[in-house]
Amino acid sequence: MSKTLDHTILFDIYAPLLTEKQRDTLDLYYNEDLSLGEIAESAGITRQAVMGCIQKCENRLEELENDMGLADRFRKITALLDELEGFETDDPVAMDIIGRIRELL
């Protein structure tokens, strides 16, 4: 998995634990795909300040994942569900349970 994709997943999970400024910056960078220059111009700061903020946020996201492991658990649960769906079954109860678990993710 690419580092950017991994950070995007971590951002989706841990965004509420960042400051509003950090969330806004990462949202523009990851989700809106703006360049450092575009973010800097809209925020009235330098490209270096934007890059520093992004690096600090990425480090924080990695720390949060190391402490809580929510993204790792999500990946493991998803892999197990994929494995379960690979079994031949016509049991509607089992398929319903798998579907309800997927909805929680």
Kinemage of the C-alpha trace (Angstrom):
@kinemage 1
@onewidth
@group {chain A} dominant
@subgroup {mainchain}
@vectorlist {calphas} color= white
{ca met a 1} P 0.000 0.000 0.000
{ca ser a 2} L 1.364 3.413 -0.884
{ca lys a 3} L 2.299 5.729 1.929
{ca thr a 4} L -0.158 8.366 0.718
{ca leu a 5} L -3.025 5.861 0.608
{ca asp a 6} L -2.085 4.623 4.065
{ca his a 7} L -2.078 8.196 5.414
{ca thr a 8} L -5.425 8.863 3.726
{ca ile a 9} L -6.915 5.858 5.530
{ca leu a 10} L -5.419 7.004 8.815
{ca phe a 11} L -6.816 10.495 8.195
{ca asp a 12} L -10.297 9.069 7.592
{ca ile a 13} L -10.136 7.239 10.922
{ca tyr a 14} L -8.339 9.720 13.174
{ca ala a 15} L -9.330 13.122 11.710
{ca pro a 16} L -11.514 14.014 14.714
{ca leu a 17} L -8.407 13.838 16.909
{ca leu a 18} L -6.587 16.534 14.920
{ca thr a 19} L -7.054 20.268 15.222
{ca glu a 20} L -9.401 22.024 12.827
{ca lys a 21} L -6.452 23.608 10.993
{ca gln a 22} L -4.763 20.218 10.642
{ca arg a 23} L -7.983 18.592 9.395
{ca asp a 24} L -8.549 21.370 6.867
{ca thr a 25} L -4.982 21.177 5.560
{ca leu a 26} L -5.003 17.401 5.187
{ca asp a 27} L -8.465 17.466 3.630
{ca leu a 28} L -7.267 19.888 0.962
{ca tyr a 29} L -4.116 17.834 0.387
{ca tyr a 30} L -5.570 14.296 0.398
{ca asn a 31} L -9.219 14.657 -0.570
{ca glu a 32} L -9.219 17.782 -2.750
{ca asp a 33} L -5.792 16.926 -4.241
{ca leu a 34} L -4.555 20.509 -4.016
{ca ser a 35} L -0.854 21.225 -4.376
{ca leu a 36} L 1.246 22.671 -1.578
{ca gly a 37} L 1.264 25.985 -3.423
{ca glu a 38} L -2.521 26.054 -3.771
{ca ile a 39} L -3.012 25.275 -0.093
{ca ala a 40} L -0.414 27.868 0.893
{ca glu a 41} L -2.071 30.536 -1.238
{ca ser a 42} L -5.542 29.858 0.179
{ca ala a 43} L -4.224 29.853 3.765
{ca gly a 44} L -1.905 32.840 3.314
{ca ile a 45} L 1.177 30.900 4.400
{ca thr a 46} L 4.295 29.513 2.716
{ca arg a 47} L 4.597 26.179 0.935
{ca gln a 48} L 7.166 25.189 3.559
{ca ala a 49} L 4.640 25.857 6.324
{ca val a 50} L 2.087 23.682 4.549
{ca met a 51} L 4.632 20.891 4.101
{ca gly a 52} L 5.617 21.174 7.771
{ca cys a 53} L 1.987 20.932 8.826
{ca ile a 54} L 1.399 17.883 6.620
{ca gln a 55} L 4.513 16.135 7.938
{ca lys a 56} L 3.549 16.891 11.534
{ca cys a 57} L 0.028 15.595 10.901
{ca glu a 58} L 1.257 12.434 9.220
{ca asn a 59} L 3.544 11.754 12.171
{ca arg a 60} L 0.614 12.291 14.537
{ca leu a 61} L -1.608 9.949 12.510
{ca glu a 62} L 1.088 7.266 12.647
{ca glu a 63} L 1.426 7.750 16.428
{ca leu a 64} L -2.327 7.395 16.857
{ca glu a 65} L -2.348 4.216 14.785
{ca asn a 66} L 0.571 2.809 16.788
{ca asp a 67} L -1.323 3.537 20.013
{ca met a 68} L -4.816 2.438 18.939
{ca gly a 69} L -4.416 0.190 15.893
{ca leu a 70} L -7.847 0.951 14.446
{ca ala a 71} L -6.739 0.896 10.805
{ca asp a 72} L -4.956 -2.424 11.323
{ca arg a 73} L -8.072 -3.921 12.919
{ca phe a 74} L -10.190 -2.597 10.048
{ca arg a 75} L -7.879 -4.261 7.499
{ca lys a 76} L -7.915 -7.564 9.383
{ca ile a 77} L -11.704 -7.608 9.737
{ca thr a 78} L -12.125 -6.766 6.053
{ca ala a 79} L -9.733 -9.562 5.060
{ca leu a 80} L -11.622 -12.063 7.213
{ca leu a 81} L -14.946 -10.981 5.712
{ca asp a 82} L -13.497 -11.380 2.215
{ca glu a 83} L -12.325 -14.854 3.195
{ca leu a 84} L -15.761 -15.767 4.587
{ca glu a 85} L -17.487 -14.558 1.440
{ca gly a 86} L -15.235 -16.890 -0.555
{ca phe a 87} L -16.867 -19.957 1.014
{ca glu a 88} L -19.729 -21.554 -0.842
{ca thr a 89} L -22.812 -21.073 1.297
{ca asp a 90} L -26.465 -20.702 0.684
{ca asp a 91} L -27.177 -20.017 4.339
{ca pro a 92} L -29.095 -16.734 4.301
{ca val a 93} L -28.410 -16.142 8.004
{ca ala a 94} L -24.637 -16.325 7.501
{ca met a 95} L -24.809 -14.018 4.482
{ca asp a 96} L -26.983 -11.572 6.430
{ca ile a 97} L -24.461 -11.492 9.291
{ca ile a 98} L -21.603 -10.852 6.858
{ca gly a 99} L -23.606 -8.027 5.254
{ca arg a 100} L -24.396 -6.438 8.608
{ca ile a 101} L -20.729 -6.539 9.639
{ca arg a 102} L -19.745 -4.875 6.338
{ca glu a 103} L -22.271 -2.101 7.028
{ca leu a 104} L -20.500 -1.388 10.321
{ca leu a 105} L -17.219 -0.886 8.509
